[in-house]
Structure formats: C-alpha cells, structure tokens
C-alpha cells in the first residue's frame, strides 16, 4: 500500500489548494488524491492540473484588469 503523503487537510486549505482540488475533481482524480496524496498522480495528471491552474489565474488577472 502506498504511503499517504501530502494528503490535503480539507479543514486547512489555502486558496491555491482549494482551486487545485476543484480542478482535480473536474478531471476525475479527486478520489485518488484524497486516498493516496498528490504524489500518486502521474506526470500527465499533474501537468493537466498545473495547466488548468495557470489558465484560471490568467483569466482572473484579465477579469481584474477589465473592472
């Protein structure tokens, strides 16, 4: 059984961790992260989360500039 490392504590999440978990849920790896931690994700899954996180940040910046 894999060692449980970096399993998110749902009671103490930073804003970035909340967004990462939302994205993980969207792409279908939330249960995997909660069971075995972030280290259990493949490079492809991690990269997908990172790419979507960057896209959201970029969109938030654009939205903030337009106001």
TIVO-2410 file (N, C-alpha, C; in nm, 3 decimals):
# residues 67
REC num residu      c1      c2      c3 atome chaine
REC   1      X   0.084  -0.118   0.000     N      A
REC   1      X   0.000   0.000   0.000    CA      A
REC   1      X   0.088   0.124   0.000     C      A
REC   2      X   0.059   0.222  -0.086     N      A
REC   2      X   0.140   0.343  -0.093    CA      A
REC   2      X   0.132   0.423   0.036     C      A
REC   3      X   0.241   0.490   0.065     N      A
REC   3      X   0.249   0.575   0.182    CA      A
REC   3      X   0.161   0.699   0.159     C      A
REC   4      X   0.083   0.735   0.259     N      A
REC   4      X  -0.006   0.851   0.245    CA      A
REC   4      X   0.072   0.979   0.276     C      A
REC   5      X   0.114   1.048   0.171     N      A
REC   5      X   0.188   1.172   0.186    CA      A
REC   5      X   0.115   1.283   0.113     C      A
REC   6      X   0.122   1.400   0.168     N      A
REC   6      X   0.063   1.519   0.107    CA      A
REC   6      X  -0.086   1.506   0.081     C      A
REC   7      X  -0.155   1.435   0.167     N      A
REC   7      X  -0.300   1.429   0.154    CA      A
REC   7      X  -0.355   1.560   0.207     C      A
REC   8      X  -0.432   1.631   0.128     N      A
REC   8      X  -0.483   1.761   0.170    CA      A
REC   8      X  -0.573   1.751   0.293     C      A
REC   9      X  -0.554   1.844   0.385     N      A
REC   9      X  -0.640   1.855   0.502    CA      A
REC   9      X  -0.752   1.951   0.464     C      A
REC  10      X  -0.871   1.900   0.446     N      A
REC  10      X  -0.982   1.981   0.398    CA      A
REC  10      X  -1.022   2.092   0.494     C      A
REC  11      X  -0.975   2.086   0.618     N      A
REC  11      X  -1.008   2.190   0.716    CA      A
REC  11      X  -0.911   2.308   0.710     C      A
REC  12      X  -0.793   2.287   0.653     N      A
REC  12      X  -0.692   2.392   0.648    CA      A
REC  12      X  -0.635   2.404   0.507     C      A
REC  13      X  -0.711   2.464   0.418     N      A
REC  13      X  -0.668   2.476   0.278    CA      A
REC  13      X  -0.640   2.621   0.242     C      A
REC  14      X  -0.531   2.641   0.169     N      A
REC  14      X  -0.504   2.774   0.113    CA      A
REC  14      X  -0.595   2.791  -0.009     C      A
REC  15      X  -0.602   2.912  -0.058     N      A
REC  15      X  -0.685   2.940  -0.176    CA      A
REC  15      X  -0.636   2.858  -0.295     C      A
REC  16      X  -0.505   2.846  -0.312     N      A
REC  16      X  -0.449   2.769  -0.424    CA      A
REC  16      X  -0.484   2.621  -0.411     C      A
REC  17      X  -0.476   2.567  -0.290     N      A
REC  17      X  -0.510   2.426  -0.270    CA      A
REC  17      X  -0.657   2.399  -0.300     C      A
REC  18      X  -0.744   2.494  -0.266     N      A
REC  18      X  -0.887   2.479  -0.296    CA      A
REC  18      X  -0.908   2.470  -0.446     C      A
REC  19      X  -0.840   2.556  -0.520     N      A
REC  19      X  -0.854   2.557  -0.665    CA      A
REC  19      X  -0.798   2.427  -0.724     C      A
REC  20      X  -0.683   2.382  -0.672     N      A
REC  20      X  -0.624   2.257  -0.721    CA      A
REC  20      X  -0.718   2.139  -0.698     C      A
REC  21      X  -0.783   2.136  -0.584     N      A
REC  21      X  -0.878   2.027  -0.556    CA      A
REC  21      X  -1.001   2.036  -0.646     C      A
REC  22      X  -1.047   2.158  -0.675     N      A
REC  22      X  -1.159   2.176  -0.767    CA      A
REC  22      X  -1.123   2.120  -0.904     C      A
REC  23      X  -1.002   2.152  -0.949     N      A
REC  23      X  -0.957   2.104  -1.080    CA      A
REC  23      X  -0.942   1.952  -1.078     C      A
REC  24      X  -0.887   1.898  -0.969     N      A
REC  24      X  -0.871   1.753  -0.957    CA      A
REC  24      X  -1.007   1.685  -0.966     C      A
REC  25      X  -1.108   1.745  -0.907     N      A
REC  25      X  -1.242   1.688  -0.914    CA      A
REC  25      X  -1.295   1.694  -1.058     C      A
REC  26      X  -1.270   1.805  -1.126     N      A
REC  26      X  -1.316   1.821  -1.264    CA      A
REC  26      X  -1.255   1.717  -1.358     C      A
REC  27      X  -1.128   1.684  -1.337     N      A
REC  27      X  -1.063   1.590  -1.428    CA      A
REC  27      X  -1.070   1.446  -1.378     C      A
REC  28      X  -1.135   1.425  -1.264     N      A
REC  28      X  -1.162   1.289  -1.217    CA      A
REC  28      X  -1.055   1.223  -1.134     C      A
REC  29      X  -0.967   1.301  -1.070     N      A
REC  29      X  -0.863   1.240  -0.987    CA      A
REC  29      X  -0.875   1.279  -0.839     C      A
REC  30      X  -0.985   1.342  -0.802     N      A
REC  30      X  -1.004   1.387  -0.663    CA      A
REC  30      X  -0.995   1.271  -0.565     C      A
REC  31      X  -1.064   1.162  -0.593     N      A
REC  31      X  -1.063   1.047  -0.503    CA      A
REC  31      X  -0.923   0.990  -0.487     C      A
REC  32      X  -0.849   0.987  -0.595     N      A
REC  32      X  -0.712   0.936  -0.592    CA      A
REC  32      X  -0.624   1.024  -0.503     C      A
REC  33      X  -0.639   1.156  -0.515     N      A
REC  33      X  -0.561   1.250  -0.433    CA      A
REC  33      X  -0.597   1.234  -0.285     C      A
REC  34      X  -0.725   1.221  -0.256     N      A
REC  34      X  -0.768   1.209  -0.117    CA      A
REC  34      X  -0.727   1.075  -0.056     C      A
REC  35      X  -0.715   0.972  -0.137     N      A
REC  35      X  -0.679   0.840  -0.086    CA      A
REC  35      X  -0.528   0.824  -0.066     C      A
REC  36      X  -0.451   0.873  -0.162     N      A
REC  36      X  -0.307   0.846  -0.158    CA      A
REC  36      X  -0.218   0.969  -0.170     C      A
REC  37      X  -0.275   1.086  -0.180     N      A
REC  37      X  -0.196   1.209  -0.184    CA      A
REC  37      X  -0.160   1.254  -0.325     C      A
REC  38      X  -0.103   1.374  -0.331     N      A
REC  38      X  -0.067   1.434  -0.460    CA      A
REC  38      X   0.042   1.356  -0.531     C      A
REC  39      X   0.131   1.291  -0.456     N      A
REC  39      X   0.243   1.219  -0.517    CA      A
REC  39      X   0.198   1.098  -0.598     C      A
REC  40      X   0.074   1.054  -0.580     N      A
REC  40      X   0.025   0.937  -0.653    CA      A
REC  40      X  -0.016   0.971  -0.795     C      A
REC  41      X  -0.026   1.099  -0.827     N      A
REC  41      X  -0.067   1.138  -0.962    CA      A
REC  41      X   0.045   1.116  -1.062     C      A
REC  42      X   0.005   1.085  -1.184     N      A
REC  42      X   0.104   1.070  -1.291    CA      A
REC  42      X   0.149   1.209  -1.335     C      A
REC  43      X   0.256   1.213  -1.410     N      A
REC  43      X   0.307   1.340  -1.462    CA      A
REC  43      X   0.201   1.407  -1.551     C      A
REC  44      X   0.129   1.327  -1.626     N      A
REC  44      X   0.025   1.380  -1.715    CA      A
REC  44      X  -0.087   1.444  -1.633     C      A
REC  45      X  -0.129   1.378  -1.525     N      A
REC  45      X  -0.236   1.432  -1.441    CA      A
REC  45      X  -0.190   1.560  -1.370     C      A
REC  46      X  -0.068   1.559  -1.318     N      A
REC  46      X  -0.015   1.677  -1.251    CA      A
REC  46      X  -0.001   1.794  -1.348     C      A
REC  47      X   0.047   1.763  -1.467     N      A
REC  47      X   0.062   1.867  -1.568    CA      A
REC  47      X  -0.072   1.926  -1.610     C      A
REC  48      X  -0.172   1.843  -1.618     N      A
REC  48      X  -0.307   1.890  -1.653    CA      A
REC  48      X  -0.359   1.985  -1.547     C      A
REC  49      X  -0.339   1.949  -1.420     N      A
REC  49      X  -0.383   2.035  -1.310    CA      A
REC  49      X  -0.306   2.167  -1.315     C      A
REC  50      X  -0.176   2.160  -1.335     N      A
REC  50      X  -0.094   2.282  -1.343    CA      A
REC  50      X  -0.135   2.372  -1.458     C      A
REC  51      X  -0.163   2.314  -1.573     N      A
REC  51      X  -0.205   2.393  -1.689    CA      A
REC  51      X  -0.339   2.461  -1.667     C      A
REC  52      X  -0.434   2.388  -1.609     N      A
REC  52      X  -0.565   2.447  -1.582    CA      A
REC  52      X  -0.556   2.554  -1.473     C      A
REC  53      X  -0.469   2.533  -1.375     N      A
REC  53      X  -0.449   2.632  -1.269    CA      A
REC  53      X  -0.392   2.761  -1.329     C      A
REC  54      X  -0.294   2.748  -1.417     N      A
REC  54      X  -0.235   2.866  -1.483    CA      A
REC  54      X  -0.339   2.939  -1.567     C      A
REC  55      X  -0.423   2.864  -1.637     N      A
REC  55      X  -0.528   2.926  -1.719    CA      A
REC  55      X  -0.626   3.005  -1.632     C      A
REC  56      X  -0.664   2.947  -1.519     N      A
REC  56      X  -0.757   3.018  -1.430    CA      A
REC  56      X  -0.696   3.146  -1.376     C      A
REC  57      X  -0.568   3.139  -1.337     N      A
REC  57      X  -0.501   3.260  -1.286    CA      A
REC  57      X  -0.497   3.368  -1.393     C      A
REC  58      X  -0.467   3.327  -1.516     N      A
REC  58      X  -0.459   3.423  -1.626    CA      A
REC  58      X  -0.596   3.487  -1.650     C      A
REC  59      X  -0.701   3.406  -1.648     N      A
REC  59      X  -0.836   3.459  -1.667    CA      A
REC  59      X  -0.877   3.552  -1.554     C      A
REC  60      X  -0.836   3.520  -1.431     N      A
REC  60      X  -0.867   3.606  -1.317    CA      A
REC  60      X  -0.797   3.740  -1.330     C      A
REC  61      X  -0.672   3.739  -1.379     N      A
REC  61      X  -0.599   3.864  -1.399    CA      A
REC  61      X  -0.667   3.950  -1.504     C      A
REC  62      X  -0.710   3.887  -1.614     N      A
REC  62      X  -0.778   3.963  -1.719    CA      A
REC  62      X  -0.908   4.022  -1.667     C      A
REC  63      X  -0.982   3.944  -1.592     N      A
REC  63      X  -1.109   3.990  -1.536    CA      A
REC  63      X  -1.085   4.106  -1.441     C      A
REC  64      X  -0.981   4.097  -1.360     N      A
REC  64      X  -0.949   4.202  -1.264    CA      A
REC  64      X  -0.905   4.330  -1.333     C      A
REC  65      X  -0.836   4.320  -1.446     N      A
REC  65      X  -0.789   4.438  -1.519    CA      A
REC  65      X  -0.904   4.509  -1.589     C      A
REC  66      X  -1.008   4.435  -1.630     N      A
REC  66      X  -1.117   4.494  -1.704    CA      A
REC  66      X  -1.213   4.572  -1.615     C      A
REC  67      X  -1.213   4.545  -1.487     N      A
REC  67      X  -1.307   4.613  -1.396    CA      A
REC  67      X  -1.271   4.756  -1.371     C      A
***
